C-alpha cells in the first residue's frame, strides 16, 4: 500500500511540476536596441538605427530614453527628406540621436521642461494629465521597459534644428 501511495504522490508531483514549468517561461531582459528589433511597429526606425551604426550604442549600459517614431510617423516624412537621410549618414545619425535622452525617464517622471538630447540639442517635453509630448510629437505608447532604459513610441519624427 505504501508503494502505491508513493507512486500516486510521485505522479501527482510530476504532473504539477510539468504544468508549472509550462507557465514559468521567463522572458529574457532586452535592451533598447533589442526592443526596437522585436517591435513590428518600429521596424523602420530599427532599420535606420542599424544603418546609422547605432545598434551597439543602444545595447550599451545607458541609461537611455528613446522617443521612437512609429512606422506610421516615418510614412508622414516627405520622401525627399528620407532620401536625403539615406544619402547622408551624419545627418541620419543627427536625426536619430535627437530622439534619445541620456537618462531613463518614465512617463510619470516627465516635467514640463527642455531636455538635452544625445545629439546636443534641446527638446521640449511636457505632460498634461496622462498625455506626454516631445516637441510636436505625442507619446502613443509609454514606458516600454528595457534593461538599459525605456522606449516611448511617438507619432511624429523629430527633426533637429540646423547646427
FENMO-V177381 format. One record per backbone hydrogen bond with DSSP energy under -0.5 kcal/mol. NH is the residue of the N-H (numbers start at 1). CO is the residue of the C=O. Records with the same first field share a line. If there is no record, write none. Layout:
BEGIN
NH: CO + CO
END
This chain:
BEGIN
5: 1
6: 2
7: 3
8: 4
9: 5
10: 6
11: 7
12: 8
13: 9
14: 10
15: 11
16: 12
17: 13
18: 14
19: 15
20: 16
21: 17
22: 18
23: 19
24: 20
27: 25
32: 58
33: 58
35: 31
36: 32
37: 33
38: 34
39: 35 + 36
40: 38
42: 39
43: 40
46: 42
47: 43
48: 44
49: 45
50: 46
51: 47
52: 48
53: 50
54: 49
55: 49
58: 54
59: 55 + 56
60: 56 + 57
63: 148
64: 148
65: 101
66: 150
67: 65 + 99
68: 66 + 152
69: 67
70: 154
71: 41
74: 70
75: 71
76: 72 + 73
77: 74
81: 78
82: 78
83: 79
84: 80
85: 81
86: 82
87: 83
88: 84
89: 87
92: 88
93: 89
94: 90
95: 91
96: 92
97: 93
98: 94
99: 96
100: 97
101: 65
103: 101
105: 103
106: 104
109: 106
110: 107
113: 111 + 125
115: 123
117: 121
118: 97 + 100
119: 97
120: 117
123: 115
125: 113 + 123
126: 133
128: 131
131: 128
133: 126
134: 137
135: 124
137: 134
139: 132
140: 138 + 153
141: 153
144: 151
145: 143
146: 149
147: 30
149: 146
150: 64
151: 144
152: 66
153: 141
154: 68
155: 138
160: 158
END
